[in-house]
Amino acid sequence: MERKVKVAAVSYLNTKPLLYGFRDHKVLRSMELSLDYPARIARQLIDGEVDLALVPVAIIPKLKEHHIIADFCIGAEGPVASVCLFSDVPLQNIHRIYLDYQSRTSVALLKILVRDHWKLNVEFIETTGDYQHLIRGNDAGLVIGDRALAQRHVSPYIFDLGEAWIRFTSLPFVFAAWISNRPLPVEFIQQFNDANSIGLNNLPAVVAENSSPDFDLISYYTQNISYRLTPGKRQGLARFLNYLQ
Ligand SMILES: C=C(O[C@@H]1C=C(C(=O)O)C=C[C@H]1O)C(=O)O
């Protein structure tokens, strides 16, 4: 028997609908699953520690070989809610921006928007651990995931990067996609896609076992995160990857 496919997924609330259907699914016989934050998962796929991962799409150019294997992604066709630039002041008054160490795609997206859409002259600051308390005065911060949903209750100014990208390009955006660093059997991919779809078809059940004190999850899963990797999203992805060259 072939060895098990090592799969890594994002540990945030946005991924729960995709992972819901894996329990008891027969695809589990041929894979093992681990969870982490996006920048770590990116490193694991680049280093070959895993075979397939829900990785930030910004790392695609770093992979020797890549296959987008599933019909699902973490995308947005409007405000995404959990990828935002948070600030005490309006855009024009921001001097410095703390970058989220957990992110790869949103950091690259933010830099594109700052340069070409908002046309701001700011300094970027890398982070390695908690930094949200440093978001004050003229220092803004990019925050993603569940921590962004919490930061929405703290910062008076919220600039949503999903919304900004769409204003800028008129295209949807893909933050993360299921990407493998080697070809995988067709049968595995079919089962994997089936497992992904189960939670999306049963969102009330997904919400019943996950809760957020910060955001309404049904809205998050239906109005903000957009999970289907549609032709429009692939177009948005191609445009984004073009900017990275
Ligand atoms: C929408 C989100 O997309 C995420 C953003 C990522 C990034 O910036 O690298 C990676 C994975 C996604 O989970 C989010 O985390 O809120």
The ligand as a MOL file (V3000), in Angstrom:
LIG
                    3D

  0  0  0     0  0            999 V3000
M  V30 BEGIN CTAB
M  V30 COUNTS 16 16 0 0 0
M  V30 BEGIN ATOM
M  V30 1 C -9.1200 34.7140 5.2010 0
M  V30 2 C -8.0300 34.2870 5.7670 0
M  V30 3 O -7.1420 33.7020 4.9440 0
M  V30 4 C -5.9070 33.2110 5.4160 0
M  V30 5 C -4.8030 34.0570 5.0510 0
M  V30 6 C -3.5600 33.5240 4.7970 0
M  V30 7 C -2.3610 34.3880 4.6120 0
M  V30 8 O -2.4650 35.6010 4.7470 0
M  V30 9 O -1.2540 33.8540 4.3340 0
M  V30 10 C -3.4210 32.1210 4.7420 0
M  V30 11 C -4.4630 31.2840 4.9590 0
M  V30 12 C -5.8320 31.7480 5.1690 0
M  V30 13 O -6.3820 31.1360 6.2720 0
M  V30 14 C -7.8240 34.4300 7.2180 0
M  V30 15 O -6.9440 33.7950 7.7890 0
M  V30 16 O -8.5700 35.1610 7.8590 0
M  V30 END ATOM
M  V30 BEGIN BOND
M  V30 1 2 1 2
M  V30 2 1 2 3
M  V30 3 1 2 14
M  V30 4 1 3 4
M  V30 5 1 4 5
M  V30 6 1 4 12
M  V30 7 2 5 6
M  V30 8 1 6 7
M  V30 9 1 6 10
M  V30 10 2 7 8
M  V30 11 1 7 9
M  V30 12 2 10 11
M  V30 13 1 11 12
M  V30 14 1 12 13
M  V30 15 2 14 15
M  V30 16 1 14 16
M  V30 END BOND
M  V30 END CTAB
M  END
